[in-house]
Amino acid sequence: MRRLEARASAAPEPQGRLFRVRVPRPRHLRLAGVDEAGRGPLAGPVVAAAVILDPKRRIRGLADSKVLEPEVRARLAITIRARALAWAVAWSDREEIDALNILQATFLAMRRALLALPVCPTHIQVDGDCVPCIADLRLGCTVEAIVAGDARIAAISAASILAKTHRDALMQRLDGCYPGFDFGTHKGYATPAHLEALREREPSPLHRRSFHPVRSDPSTQLPLLDADR
């Protein structure tokens, strides 16, 4: 399964590592916003997107993808792809999540998305409080973490929208391959219906064996998540 969607391709990269950094910004920016979708679900890949917006082609309505209605997200995703200076989407699959852990798999997806950008950024802003290692990627740019960046930084908002819409569409396509789980509805999140399906049948190849309750009794208590988040 291809793990990249972009205007350029890139080979898979090794896992990132956790660190925090605050750096001065260059005067002339090509700012890449980076965000992910799918860290919390019990099944499916974790998807990351990187977006460099064109300052001459403003996009109205950008916001954290979780607060947008699906129809609005879908419309904005089309606009972002059309107007952005560059964008890329990449992911880490279930096997990589189980092998690396979800944080490192997320960093791997982010690194893949950054490498797939056809335009090299001068600065990278990642949603959250930590960033993947980029020292070995030879991008020649700086990087920083922005807490709640998907609600504060336009490029990160755009990345969150591309990551979310791409993952949702992927889970909808995979729904038909694994009947009985209704992935198209809950997108792999731990909804009551999903937990009930896990009680009635064996996990699918999409299920993350390192996640509770997939690796244990499905009756294990979990916080139930909104499938649209």
C-alpha positions in Angstrom: 0.0 0.0 0.0 1.4 3.4 -1.0 2.1 5.6 2.0 2.5 8.9 0.1 0.2 11.2 -1.7 1.9 14.4 -3.0 3.3 16.2 -5.9 6.5 14.3 -5.4 7.5 10.9 -4.0 9.9 9.8 -1.4 11.3 6.5 0.0 10.3 5.4 3.6 12.5 6.8 6.3 13.6 5.4 9.6 11.8 6.4 12.8 12.1 9.9 14.3 12.9 10.7 17.9 11.5 13.0 20.5 13.0 16.3 21.2 12.0 19.9 21.7 13.5 23.0 20.1 13.0 26.7 19.9 14.8 28.4 17.0 15.0 31.8 15.3 13.0 32.0 12.1 14.4 33.1 8.7 13.3 36.4 7.3 11.8 35.0 4.1 9.7 32.0 5.1 8.4 29.0 3.2 6.5 27.8 6.3 5.5 24.1 6.3 2.7 23.2 8.7 2.6 19.6 9.8 -0.1 17.7 11.6 -1.4 14.1 11.9 -4.7 12.2 12.1 -5.4 8.8 13.6 -3.2 8.5 16.6 -6.1 7.4 18.9 -8.0 4.8 16.8 -7.9 1.1 17.5 -7.4 0.4 13.8 -5.9 1.8 10.6 -2.9 3.9 9.8 -1.7 7.1 11.3 -1.7 9.8 8.6 0.4 13.0 8.5 0.3 16.0 6.1 2.7 18.8 5.4 1.5 22.0 3.7 3.3 25.2 2.5 0.6 27.8 1.9 1.0 30.4 -0.8 0.7 33.8 1.0 -0.7 35.3 -2.2 -3.6 32.8 -2.3 -5.3 33.1 1.0 -7.7 30.3 2.1 -10.6 31.4 4.3 -12.1 29.1 6.9 -9.0 27.2 7.9 -9.3 25.8 11.4 -8.5 22.7 13.5 -10.0 19.8 11.4 -11.8 18.4 14.5 -14.1 21.4 14.9 -15.1 21.5 11.2 -18.1 19.6 9.7 -17.1 16.8 7.3 -18.6 18.7 4.3 -16.6 21.8 5.2 -13.4 19.8 5.6 -13.9 18.1 2.3 -14.4 21.5 0.6 -11.4 23.0 2.2 -9.2 20.0 1.3 -9.9 20.6 -2.4 -9.0 24.3 -2.0 -5.8 23.6 -0.1 -4.6 21.2 -2.8 -5.4 23.8 -5.4 -3.9 26.9 -3.8 -1.1 25.7 -1.6 2.5 26.2 -2.8 3.2 22.6 -1.9 1.5 19.8 0.0 2.1 16.1 0.8 0.3 13.3 2.7 2.0 10.2 4.1 1.3 7.5 6.6 2.5 4.7 8.8 0.6 1.5 8.6 -0.7 -0.8 11.4 2.4 -3.0 11.3 4.7 0.0 11.8 2.5 1.4 14.6 2.8 -1.9 16.5 6.5 -2.3 15.8 7.5 1.3 16.7 4.8 2.6 19.0 2.3 5.2 18.0 4.5 8.3 18.7 7.4 7.0 16.6 5.1 5.9 13.9 3.5 9.3 13.8 7.0 10.9 13.5 7.8 8.5 10.7 4.7 9.6 8.8 5.6 13.2 9.4 9.1 12.7 8.0 7.7 11.0 5.0 5.4 13.9 4.3 8.2 16.4 4.7 10.4 14.5 2.3 7.6 14.3 -0.2 7.2 18.1 -0.4 8.3 19.2 -3.9 9.3 22.6 -2.4 11.8 22.7 0.5 10.6 24.7 3.5 12.7 27.2 5.3 10.9 26.6 8.6 8.6 23.8 9.9 5.9 24.1 12.5 4.5 20.9 14.0 1.3 20.6 16.0 1.9 19.5 19.5 4.7 19.8 22.1 7.4 17.7 20.3 8.8 17.2 16.8 10.3 14.4 14.8 14.0 14.4 14.1 14.8 16.0 10.8 18.6 16.5 11.2 19.2 13.6 8.8 16.7 14.6 6.2 19.0 17.4 4.8 16.1 19.8 4.4 18.3 22.7 5.6 15.5 24.3 7.6 14.5 24.9 11.2 11.7 23.3 13.1 9.5 24.0 16.2 6.5 22.5 18.0 3.4 24.6 18.4 0.9 23.5 21.1 -2.6 23.8 19.7 -1.0 24.8 16.4 -3.9 23.3 14.4 -6.1 26.0 15.9 -3.6 28.9 15.7 -1.4 28.5 12.6 -3.0 28.4 9.2 -0.5 26.0 7.6 -0.9 23.6 10.5 -4.7 23.9 10.2 -4.4 23.1 6.5 -2.2 20.1 7.3 -4.7 18.8 9.8 -7.5 19.0 7.2 -5.6 17.1 4.6 -4.5 14.4 7.1 -8.0 14.0 8.4 -9.8 13.9 5.1 -7.3 11.5 3.6 -7.5 9.1 6.5 -11.3 9.2 6.6 -11.5 8.5 2.9 -9.0 5.6 3.3 -11.0 4.0 6.1 -14.2 4.3 4.1 -12.5 2.5 1.2 -11.2 -0.2 3.5 -14.6 -0.7 5.1 -15.6 -3.0 2.2 -12.5 -5.2 2.7 -13.3 -6.0 6.3 -17.1 -6.4 6.7 -18.6 -6.4 10.2 -16.5 -3.6 11.7 -18.1 -0.5 9.9 -14.8 1.3 9.6 -16.5 3.7 7.2 -18.6 5.1 10.1 -16.2 5.2 13.1 -12.9 5.3 11.2 -11.4 2.9 13.7 -12.1 4.8 16.9 -13.3 3.1 20.1 -17.0 3.8 19.7 -19.5 1.5 21.4 -20.4 -0.1 18.1 -16.7 -0.8 17.3 -16.1 -2.3 20.8 -19.2 -4.5 20.4 -17.9 -5.7 17.0 -14.6 -6.7 18.6 -16.5 -8.7 21.2 -18.2 -10.6 18.4 -15.4 -11.4 16.0 -11.6 -11.6 15.7 -9.7 -8.4 15.1 -9.0 -7.5 11.4 -5.6 -7.0 9.9 -6.1 -3.3 10.3 -6.4 -3.5 14.1 -3.5 -2.4 16.2 -2.4 -5.3 18.3 -0.4 -3.0 20.6 -3.6 -1.1 21.6 -6.1 -2.0 24.3 -8.6 -3.6 24.0 -7.4 -5.3 20.8 -4.5 -7.0 22.6 -6.7 -8.0 25.5 -10.4 -8.5 26.5 -12.6 -6.1 24.5 -14.6 -5.5 27.6 -11.7 -3.5 29.0 -12.9 0.0 29.7 -11.8 2.7 27.3 -12.8 6.3 26.9 -15.3 6.3 24.0 -14.3 8.7 21.3 -16.4 10.6 18.7 -15.8 8.9 15.4 -15.7 12.3 13.7 -12.6 13.5 15.7 
